[in-house]
């Protein structure tokens, strides 16, 4: 099948393919037009000859019925008549049955009729070449027909080229737009068309957007994974260094192992979360998660840091409160918001939550930057909330910072 297509379309160009399709069609139409005209001329000529013979026969029958003895046989320069008993009647005519006949020379027409009043057949012989000038001008007619056919082919070829370029133009524009790196979120050429080109343009636009989203997810995964995994890896490396110290106490060994276990758990959670965020259309499974243990674990993680600061933390959270969410996503969300508030906040942190929301309010020192230096940043939090269908609202005032997440 591929070999047949290669023979029919020896080039992969869409323009050439369209041209190769239109040109044979144009030639076929021109040839059919010429044959149709020639056939019409031949049929018309035969109709004229037969009509003329019918009129001559009808007129002779009427005159012969009134006066058989004085009625002459039809005769002109191109028409001769014979009775069946006429010795001049060509022998080849005698075997012809009544009716119209065209001889092999395609010029002589013979009509045979039986006259009851005469009791014999009447033969009318018409020389078409004498009646019609078609044979004398046949060469001119053929030349004219083929000349017109040639003009039709040339005009059709020009129209085929124009039509092929017109057909190929939207596809070429699409290819050029995609090759030049079309920006996502914008419509490709032909997007508003209602035909197959419009369908192709819209499909390509959607494909470009999906590819761009996939590339952005891959970049975000690489960026966040390379940056955020350094913290737990640093904790593991430091804990191992402590464990290798000579005369390391049992208490420090236990503390180091606990930190390694905690850091490895964070790494597992981070990798799982980033993989989910990097997959298109895949949702993390949700379940009822107790919020208070996540907050307590985060407070324990920053206990040493808080001991060195005058910081008041108020956790107005019921220990029995459950939130329906993916566990790893909720854990990362809490760690990020709590970490940003504890490290970059000032004076106080108030955490309030319900089954459908989580809100953190912390004070701000003058000139502080809540976005700098810690955690995943608000960009990854926003992306996490969007992926899970949560609504994130960030409000910054001169003296406090409010982060509120609403769960569906």
N, C-alpha and C positions, 0 to 999 in steps of 0.2 A: 504493500500500500504506500509506503514512504517513497519507493522508487517511482510509482505512478505519479504521486504528487510532485516529485522532483522533476519529472519529465514535463508535467503540465505547467509547473511554476519553477523555472530554473533559477529564480532569485528569491531571497527571503524578504525583499522589500515589499511593504504593503502596497505602495503606489504601483510597482510593477505587477504585482498580483492582480490588482484591480484593473490595470490596463490590459493584461493578458486575458482577462475575463470579458472586457467590453469590446475589444477589437474583433475577435472571432464572431461575436454577436452582430457587430456592425456589418461585417462582410456577409454573414448569413442573410441579414435583412436586405442588403443590396442585391444579392443573387436572387433571393425569393421575389423581390420587387420586379426584377427584369423578367424572370420566368412568368410572373403573373401578368405583366403587360403583354408579353409575347403570346401567351395563351389566350388572353382576352382578344387580341387582334385576330388570331386564327379562328376562334369561336365566332367572333362577330362576322368575319368574312364568310364562314360556312353558313351562318344564319341568313346573311343577305342572299347568297346563292340559292339556298333552299326556298326562301320566300319568293324569289324571282321565278323559279321553276313552278311553284305552286300557283302563282298568278297566271302564268302562261297556260298551264294545264286547265285551270278553271275557265279562263276566257275561251280557250279552244273548245272545251266541252259545251259551253253555252252556244257558241256559234255553230258547232257541228250538229247540235240538236235541232237548230232551226233550219239549217240548210246544209245537209251533208255533201251535196254535190259541188257546191261552190265555195266551201270553206277551205282556205289554204292551210297547209301545215305551218306551225310556228317556225319562223326562220329569220335569223339576223346574222350579223357578222360573227357572232360568238355562240349562236344557237342553231342547231340543225335538228330536224325531226325525220323519223322513219316509221313506216308501217312495218308490221312483222313480215309481210310478204315482199317488201322492197328488196330488190337484189343488191342494192348498195348498202344495206344494213351490215355493219361489221359482224363477222361470225361470232366474235367473243361476246356480243350483246345478246345473242339469241338465247343463251343459257341463263340470263339474268332473270330472277323472279320479279314480280311487280314490287315497286318501292323505289327508294333512292339508293344510289350506289356511287361511291367515289373510287375511281380506278387507281391502280398502283402508281401512276405518274403524279398523283395528287393534284392534277390540274383539271382532269376531265370528270365531270359529274353527269351521271346518266339516271334519268327517272323513267321508270317503266310503269304504264297504267293500262288497264284493260277497259276498252270502250264497248259496252254491250250493244250500242246502236251499230257499231262497225263490225262487231264480232271478232275482233283481234286486238293485239297489243299495240300501243303507241310508244315509241322510244324517243325521248328528248335528250339530246347530247349538248352539254354546255361546256365551253372552253373557258375555264376560270381565268386563265392568263390573259384572255382577250377582254373579259368583263372587268377584271380588277387589275390595278397597276401595282399591287402589292409585291408580286414576284419581281417586277422590274426594279423596284426600290427596296428589295429585301436587304441588300448589302448596306444601303444607307440606313435602313431601319435598325439593323443589327448594330451598326456603328453608333447610332444615336442612343440606343438602349444601353450598350456597354459604356458609352461615354457618360450617360447619366448615372449609371451604376458606379463608375469610377469616382464621379463627383460625390455621390452619396457616401462611398467608402472613405474618401478624403475628409469630407465634412464629419462623418461619423468618427474617424480617427481623431480629428481635432477635438470633437466633443468628448470622446473617450479619454483623451489626455486631460482635458479640463475637469471632467467628472472624476477621474481617478485622483487628480490632485486635490479636488474638493473633498473627496472621501478620505484621502490620506491626511489632509491638513489637521483635523482634530486629533488624530492619533499621534501625529508628529509633535503637535503642541504638548500633548500629554507627556510624551517621552522626553521632550526637552525640559519640561517643568520638573519632572521627577529627577532627571539627570543633573539638573542644576541645584538640587537640594531644596525642594519646595518646603517652605516652613509649615509645620503642623498648625492645625487650627484654621487654615485658610483653604478656600475651595480651589481645586485644580481647574484648568480650562475645560469648558463644556459641562460644568457641574449642573447647570440649570437646564440642560437639554432634556427632552422627553424621549429620546431615542436610545439606541444601544450605546452610542458614544457617551451620553449622559450617565447611563448605568455604569459603564466602565470608569468614568471619571469619579463618580461617587464611591465606587468600590475601591479605587486607588486612593482616594482621599482618606477613607476609613482605614485602609491598610497602612498608609503613611502615618496616620495618627496612632494606630496601634503599635507600629514599629518604634515611633518616637517614645511612646509611653513605656514600651519594653526597655528601650535604651536608657531612659531616665531611671527606671526601676533598677536596672543593672548598675548604673552609675551610683545611685543612692545606696544600693547594697554594698558596693565596693567602698564607697566613701565612709559610710557609717560603720561597716564591719571593721575596716582598717583602723578607724579612730577609736571606736568604743570598746573594741576588744583589748586595747592596750591597757585599760584600767584593771580588769581582772587578771590579765597576764602579768601586769606589774605587781599586783598583790601576791600572785602565786610565786613569782620570782623572788620577791622580798621575803616571803614566808619560808621558802626553801633556803635562802641565805641564812635566816635566823636558825633554822633547824640544823644547819651544818656547823653552827658555832660550837666550839668545845665548851663543855660544862653547861650546855643549855638545860635549863630547869624543865621539870615535867610540866609545870604550869605554862611555860612559854611554848613547849612542844604542842601541848593541847590547843593553845590559842592559835598557833601557826597552822595546825591541821584544820582547825575550825575555819580559819580564814581561807585556806586552800579549797576546802569543800564549798564554802559560800561562793568563792570566786568562780569555781567550775560550774556551779549551778547557775550563776548569772550568765556565764558564757553560753551554756546550753540554751537558756531562755532567749538570749540575744540572737543566737544563730537561728533558732526556730522562728523567732519573730521576723527577722530579716528575710528568711526564705519565704514566709507567707506573704510578706509585703512585695516580694519580687515576682510573685506568680499572679498572672492575670485572671481575674474572675474567681479566685479560690478564696473561700471564707474559712476563718478559723472556727473550730467548734466552740460553742458557748456552754457554760454550766454555771451553777450557783456558786459564787466565790465569796468567802468571808473577807470583808475589807479590813477589819481591825488587825488581824495578824500581819497583813502586808504593811500596814502603817507601823506596827510595833517593830517589825523586822528592819524597817528603814530607820527608825529611831535608834535601834541597837547598832546599826551600821555606823551611824554618825555620832554615837555617844561620846567618843573621845573628842570629836570636833566641837560638840556642843558644850562639853565641860570647860572648854577654854573661852567660851563666849557667854555674855549675859543675854540669854535668849529664852523667852518664855514660849512654850509650846502647849497649845490647848487642843486636844483631840476630842471633839464632841461627837464621838462615834459609838453607837451601840455595839457591844461585842457580838451580838447575834445578827447584825445586819449582813444580808447577803445581796450580792449584785450579780445579775445574769450577764456574764461576759466571758470571753476567752481568758483563761487564767494567765497565760504568759503575757498577753497584751495588757491586761489590767495591772499585772505586777510591774511591767516596764513603765506604764503610765504613772503609777504611784511613785516608783523610784525616781523617775525623772522630775515630776512636779515637786515632790518632797525635797529632793536633792537641790534643785534650783532655789527653792524657798529657803532651805536651811543654810546653804552656802552663800547665796547672794542677798538674802533678806536681812532684815535688821530688827532687833527688839522683840518681835513676836511673830508667831505663826498660829493661825486659827484654822483648823480643819473641821469642816462640817459636811455631812453626807446623808443621803437617803437612798431608798431603793432605785431612784431614777436620776441621781445626780451626785457629784463630788465637787466640793468647792474649797479652795485654799486661798487664804488672805494673809499676806505677810507684810510687815513694815519695810520701808526702803530708806536706806541712808542717802544723804545728799550726794549726788553725783554717781550713784551706783548704776551698774549695767546688768540687768537681769539676764541678758542673752549671752554674756561672756563667760567662757572658761569652764563650763560644766555641762555634763550630760549630753543628750541627743539634740538639744536645742528645740525651739518651738516648731521648727519646720518638720522634724520627724514626728513630734507629738501631733501636729495637725494631720500629717499623713496617716498616722496610726488611727486617729479618730475618724478620718474619712474612710479608711479601709473597713473599720468596724461599724460604721454607721452612727458614730457618736457626734455630738455637737460640742465644739470647743469654743469658749468665749474668753478672750483675754482683755483685761482692763487694767491699764496702768495710770495711776494718778501720781500727784507730786509726792505723796507720803506713803502710798501703799500699792501693792500689786495683787490683782485678783485673777485667779484662773478657775474657771468653772467648766465642768464636763457634764453634759446631760446624756443619759443612757436611754435608749428606746424602750 
